[in-house]
Amino acid sequence: MFNALNAMGGAGQIDRTTSNNANTGVYCTFIIFGVLGGAIVNLLGIRWTIFVSGLTYALYSSSYISYNHTSSGTFTIATGPILGIGAGILWSAQGMVMMSYPVESQKGKYISIFWVIFNLGGVIGGIVPFVVNYSQGKGNKATQLPDSCYTAFVCLQALGSMSALCLAPPQRVIRDDGSHVVLMRYTNVRYEMMEILKLFVNPWILLLIPISLASNFFYTYQYGPYNGALFTLRTRGLNSMLYWAAQMAAAYAISFLHDRESLSRKHRGLLSLGLMAILCNAMWALTMVMQLRYTRGAIDENSSNDYPGGLIDLTEPGRAAGPILLYIYMGAVDAHVQSFAYWLIGTMTNDSQMLARYAGFYKGIQSLGATIAWQLDAQNVSLMGQVIVNWVLLVFALPFTYYLTSRIKDHADESIEQPADDWLMRADGSKSDYI
């Protein structure tokens, strides 16, 4: 739902300044709590961490109701860092569940299942503003989302947060092959902090940094300078719905390659990476062609739109088809990038606590890139400049990701490091002799 709101461009507002600054706050604290999130989840468990973290999303969305009435961005910007704390913890928990619960031959499937459910929220979030604003007609000016839309977002996010309380704890989950998900039942703060520090000297984790930086960087451009600046409000809602629907379909499709047991895992990874490189470069080439047609789009409700013909509306198929299809393509490519990155991390280990830390590190570095990207737009860096930065980051990430992918093993190492004052749970559920 958060993604659907931001995919409207400016979180449904015309002036993107408040949204850009709020999202900068989100990702600043997300950097820290993404890295720390795995430790927090390991210490506190998944149900309550996801529940409380999810409520920070509802708080963020509710702030725009206040903004509609006061035109003051103070409250909205203040909720950004709070959301970043919650998001870092929530995504660490999510990554642990998604990558550690399945057996190795089904990791692609589980990632796609998550991505479909995750983006279903985006589809619903796109339907809400599309339906509410459909009757406004094409209009001559860009408009903002009404209170009713933001209220719907808040209710859905709160409901989603409460559903986390229904999750089974990892120690009660048994994989299809009979193995237990959790190898270590207890941990402590000192051990978790040591394990977090080790991530920064782990060469395999460090090789993830370039693709992590690039993999959330492009959202700022796609949501704001593209969807938010070029389309009428109802068309932005339609675009958001189609963008996330394309993500669902693409994530499902790529899972078949990631789980194809007739090929070695390294072969599958290299094929997926090669396909990703082709699709991403084609996307940015098409985006650059599109960007050459305008310089700013609609930046506030009183400005003229410098895209030929003004704001694009869904009732103009001749003008709308190409730009809308490109936005759909952007969604499909994003799903491939994210699915591949998670699948790649999932090949490193099957241990749930290690994967919680890995997922948190990945999201933390992602958030560093997103922080920079939101500020580039907030500081009015040219839209073409933003396209070029995104493309360069992608190309820079490819050789590092290739090296990491080429070292994939067919089976992950199950060994874990043992803390000196905790006991372990064997795969059969019995205590170990280690004290």
N, C-alpha and C positions, 0 to 999 in steps of 0.2 A: 504494500500500500504506500509506503514511503517512496518507493521508486516510481509508482504511478503518479503520485503527486508531483514529484520533481520532473517527471517526463513531460508534464504539461508546460514546462518552461516557467522559471520563476516561482515554482510551487503554486501555479495558478494565478500569480500576480503579473501585472504588466511590467512594472519596474523590477528588474531582477536583482537589484542591489541588496535588498534585505535578505532574499533567499541565498544569494551568493555568500554574504557574510555569515549567515546562520550555518550554512553548509561548511564553510571554512571552520567554524567552531566545532561542528560535528566531527569533522575529520581530524582536527588537531587532537582532540581527546581520544578519538578512535585509534590514532597511531599508538598511543600509550596503552590504552586498555585492550586493544587488539593483541598486542604483544603479551600483556599480563593476563588476558582473558582466559587462556588455557589453564593457567595456574589457579585462577579464581574458580573456574568450573570444576577442576579436579578436587578442590578443597570443599566446595559448597554443594556440588551435585548439579544436575541439569534442570530439574523441574523448577525450583524456585529462582534460579538464576535467569532462566528464559522468561518466566512469568514477570518478575520485576523489571527485567531489561525491556520486555515488550511494551510495558506501560510508558516507557520514555518516548516511544514512537507516537503514542496517543497524545502525550503532552505537547510534543512538537507540532502535530497537526492542529491541535486546539488553539495554538498561539496565533494561527492565521485568522481565526474568527475575531480575536482581539484586534489584529492588524486591520481587518476590513473596517472596523468602527473607529479606530484611533489614528490610523495611518502612521503609527509609531512602531518602528521595528525593534524596540528595546526588548520586549518580552520574547519575541520570536528569536532574536539573536541569542538571548540568554538561554533559551531551551536547547540551542545547538550543542554546546559542550555537554549538557546533561544527556542528550541523546547519544552523543559519541561514546560516553561511558557505557551506556546500556548496549549500544550496538556492538562494541568490541567484545563484550562478554557473551552476548547472544550469538554472534557469528562464530565464536570459538566453540560454543556448545553445539551449534548446528553442524559445524565442520567435523567435530568428533563423532557425532551420531552418524552422519552421512558416510564417512569414510571408514569407520571402525566396525559398524554393525554387519555389513555384508561379508561374505567370503570373497576371496580374491577374484573369482570368475564373474562376480556380480557387481563389482564396484561401479562400473559404467552405468548399469541399470539403476542402482540406488541413487547415484548422482542425478540421473535424468528424472527419476521420480521426485526427488526433492525439487529440482529445477522447474518441473511442471507445476507442482503445488505452490512453490514460491511465486512463480509468475502468474498463476491463477489470480493471486491477489492483485497483481498489476493489471490484468485484464478487467477484473471487477472494478478496480480503481479508475480505469479508462472509461468503462461503461457509465459510471455515475456522472461525471461532468458532461459526457456526450449526450446522455438522455436529458439531464437537467437543462442544458443550454441549446438543445437542438432547435427549439422554437425561436431562438433569437434571430434566425436568418443570417445572411452573409454579413451584413453590417459594414460600416465604413471604418470603424475603429476597433482596436483590440480591447478586450474587456477582461475583468478578473472573475475568479470563481466566487459564487455566492456562499453565504453561511451554510446553507443546506448541504452543499457538497462537502465542506470541511467537517460538518457534524457527522455525516455518513462515514467519513474516513475515521474519525475518532471512535465511533461505535464499533466499527469492524476491527480496528486495531486492538481495542480493549477486549473484545471477544476472543480474538486470536491469542492474546496474552494469557487469558484464563484457561484456554485449551491446553496450555503447556503443563498444567497441573495434572493432566490425565496421562502424561508420559510415564512409561515404565522405567525405573532406574536401570542403568546399564548392567549392574551386577545380576539382574534377573533376566537379562536377554541372552538367549542361546542361539548361535548361528545354525544355518541349515545342516552344516556338517557335524553338529554336536559340540563344537568348541564354544567356550565362554567368551563374551566380548571383553570383559574386564579381567586383566591379569593381576593388577594391583588394587586391592580394596581400599587401603588407607594411604594417606600421604600427609605431608606437613608443609608449613610455610617455608622453612629453611630449604628443604629439598626442592620444592617447586621453584624457588628463586634461583637456586643453582642451575636447575635445568633450563630455565629461561636464559640465563647468561650464556650457557653452552651453545644456544642457538646462534649467537653472534660470532662463533668461531667454527661452526659446522660448515664445511665447504659446500656440501650439497644444498643446505638451506640458503647459503649466501648466493648460490647460482640462481635461486628463485627471485632474487630482488629485481632484476630488470623486467621480467614478465609481470611481477606483482605491481611494480610502479605503473606499467603501461595499461594494466587490465581494468582500472577504474578511471583512468585519466580522461577517457573520451566521453564519459557521461555528461560532463559539463557542457561540452560543445553540442552534443546531440540533443540534450534536453532544452537548452536555452537558445543559443545562437541559431540552431536549426529549427527544431519543432516550435519553440516558444516565439521565435521572431518571424516566421514565415507564414503561419497558418492562423485562421480564425479560431476562436475558442472551441467551438464544437468540433472542428476538424482536428484540433490538438487532442481532444478527448478520443476521437476515433483513431488517430495515429498512435496514441499511447496504448489503446486496446490492441491494435494490430501488432505493435512492436513487441509486446509481451506475449501475445499469442504465437508470434514467429519464434520467440525464444523457447516456448514450450515444444514446438514441433522440431526445432533444430536440436535441442538437447536430447529429445527422444531418439532422433535419427542417428546422432553421433554415438550414442550408447552401444549400438550394434557393432561398430568398429572397435570401441574400447573393450568390449567383452568377447570378441571373436577368438575363440580358443584354438582355431586352426592355425592362427598366427602367433608367434612369440609376442610377449608383452612389449619388448623393444621394437619389434616390427610394427605393431599396432600404434605405438607411441610416435614413431617416426612418420608413419602415414598420416596420422592425425595432425601432427605438427606441420607437415608439408601442405596439407589441405588448408589448415588455418592460415599459413603464410600467404597462400594464393588468395584466399577469400578476403583477408584483411587488407592486402595491398590493392586489390580490386576495389574494395569499399572506399579507401581513402583517395584513390584516383577518381572515382565517380563523385565523391564528396567535393574534391577540389574543383572539378568541372562545374558542379552546382554552385560552389562558393564564388566562382568568378562572375556570377550573375548579380550579386548584391554585395554590399559592404557592411550593413548593420541590421537590416530588417526593421521590425517595429521595436523601439526601445522604450516608449511610453505611450500613453493613450492619446497624446496630442501630436505625436510625431508622424511624419509621412513615412511610408514603407518604400524603401528604394528598390525592392524586388520588382521586376517588370510586371505591371498590372496590379500591384498592391498585394494585400493579404490573400493567400490561397484558400479557397473554400471547397468543400467536398462536392458541391453542386457544379463545379467547373472541371469536368473530367479531362478536358484537353490540357489544362494547366496543372491539375492536381495529381494525375496518375503517376507521372515520373517521380516527383518529390516524395509522394506517399510510399511508392514502391521502394525507393532508396531507404526510407526510414524503416520499413519492414526488414529490408536486407541488413541494416545496421543491427537490428535486434537479433536476427539469426546468427550473425557473426559473433556478437557478444556471447551468446549461449555457447557457441563452440569454444571460444577462448576460455570462459569460466569453467566449462565442463572438463576441458583438457587440463587446465591448471589443477583442479581438484583431483582428477584422476591421476595425474603425475605425482602429486603429493601422496595420494593413497597407495602408490606403488612402493613407497619408502618403508612403510611399516604397517602392521595391522593392530598395533597396540593403541588402545583408545586414549590413554593419557598422553602419549607422545603425539598422537594426531591432533588432540586438542591444542597442544602447544604449537604444532606446525600450522594448523589452521589459523590460530591467533596471530602468528608471525606474518603469515601471508596477508591477512586482512589488515594488519597494522601497516605494512609497507604499501599495500593498496591505498590505504587512507592517506599516507604521506603524498602519494601522487595525486589523489583527489583534492587534497588541501591546496596543493600548488595550482591545480587546474581551476578550482573555483575562484582563486584569487586572480588568476590571469584574466578571467572574465570580469571580475569585480573591478579590476584596474583598467578595464577597457582596452586590453590588448586586442589588436585587430583580429577579426574572425579568420582571415587567411593565415595569420600567424599562429592561431590556435590549431588549425588544420595541420600546418607544417610540423608543429611540436609533437602532435599526436602521431603523425606518420613516422617521424624520426625515432620516437621512443619505441614504436613497434619494431622497426628495422634493427635498432640497437639491441633489443631483447632477444631476437631470433637466434644468434649464434650461441649465447649462453644457454638458452633453453634447449637447443639442439644437443649441446654437449651433455647436459643433464639427462635428456631423453635417451641418448645413445648408451648410457650406463645403466639403464633399467634392467633389473633382474627378473626372471620369471616368477620368483617367489620372494616375498619380503622377509627380512630377518625378524624373527619373533623375539629375539633376546631383549631383555630390558635391564636397565641399571637399577640396583636395589638400594633404597635408602637405609641408612644404618640403624634406624629406630622404628621401622615399620615391618609388618609381616605381610607376606604375599599370598595371593589366592592362586592355587594351581588351576589348570584347565578343567579338572574334574570337580572343582569347588572345594577341595580340602585345604587346610592350612599347610604352609610349608614349614620346614624346621628352622628356617632362617629367622632370627630374632634381631 
